[in-house]
Amino acid sequence: MSDSEKNNKGLSADKAKDSSPKKAHRPVKKPNLSPQRVQTWWREMRSELKKVVWPTPKQVVNNTIIVAVAVVVIGALISVYDLGAGQMVSAIISAFK
């Protein structure tokens, strides 16, 4: 590659860099926590919470029991799998001793 080709290649790379759009530097906005905005947010939040359909105490107890049973069953399955896998690994290791 001749020197002129190297210079032309370098110039085209410089042009590509120069033609890329520059990002405008934007100042960081501080949150507007004026008392009026906080009051509006609080009022809207309370309004939305009134629309929520909350579960009855009976539903909460029922769902809690379901989750607890599921945790125990899955924990037992994982324990059985772990015990079986450990026994298999021990058997394989002892077979090659």
C-alpha positions in Angstrom: 0.0 0.0 0.0 1.5 3.3 -1.0 1.7 6.4 1.2 -1.0 8.2 -0.7 -3.4 5.3 -0.2 -2.7 5.3 3.5 -3.4 9.0 3.7 -6.6 8.7 1.7 -7.7 5.9 4.0 -7.0 8.0 7.0 -8.9 10.9 5.6 -12.0 8.9 4.9 -11.9 7.6 8.5 -11.6 11.1 9.8 -14.5 12.3 7.7 -16.6 9.4 9.0 -15.8 10.5 12.5 -16.6 14.2 11.8 -19.9 13.4 10.0 -21.4 11.5 13.0 -24.1 13.5 14.8 -23.0 15.0 18.1 -25.1 14.5 21.1 -26.2 17.7 22.8 -25.2 18.0 26.4 -28.4 18.3 28.5 -28.2 19.5 32.0 -29.5 17.1 34.6 -32.9 18.1 35.8 -33.6 18.1 39.5 -36.9 16.6 40.5 -39.6 19.1 41.2 -40.7 18.2 44.8 -42.9 21.3 45.4 -45.5 20.9 48.1 -48.3 21.2 45.4 -46.9 18.3 43.3 -46.4 16.1 46.4 -50.0 16.9 47.5 -51.3 16.0 44.1 -49.3 12.8 44.0 -50.6 11.8 47.4 -54.2 12.5 46.5 -53.9 10.4 43.3 -52.2 7.6 45.1 -54.9 7.3 47.7 -57.6 7.5 45.0 -55.9 4.5 43.1 -55.6 2.5 46.3 -59.3 2.8 47.0 -59.9 1.1 43.6 -57.8 -2.0 44.6 -59.8 -5.1 45.4 -58.2 -6.3 48.6 -58.4 -10.0 49.5 -60.5 -11.1 52.4 -58.8 -12.5 55.5 -60.1 -16.0 54.6 -58.4 -15.7 51.1 -55.1 -14.5 52.7 -55.1 -17.5 55.0 -56.0 -19.9 52.2 -53.3 -18.5 49.8 -50.7 -18.6 52.6 -51.5 -22.3 53.3 -51.2 -23.1 49.6 -47.8 -21.4 49.3 -46.5 -23.1 52.5 -47.6 -26.6 51.2 -46.0 -25.9 47.8 -42.7 -24.8 49.5 -42.6 -28.0 51.6 -43.4 -30.3 48.6 -40.9 -28.7 46.3 -38.3 -28.7 49.1 -38.9 -32.4 49.7 -38.6 -33.1 46.0 -35.3 -31.2 45.8 -34.0 -33.1 48.9 -34.9 -36.5 47.3 -33.2 -35.5 44.1 -30.1 -34.3 45.9 -29.9 -37.5 48.0 -30.2 -39.6 44.9 -27.7 -37.6 42.9 -25.3 -37.8 45.8 -25.6 -41.5 46.1 -25.0 -41.9 42.3 -21.9 -39.8 42.5 -20.6 -41.7 45.5 -21.3 -45.0 43.6 -19.4 -43.8 40.5 -16.5 -42.6 42.6 -16.3 -45.8 44.5 -16.5 -47.9 41.3 -13.2 -46.3 40.0 -11.2 -46.6 43.2 
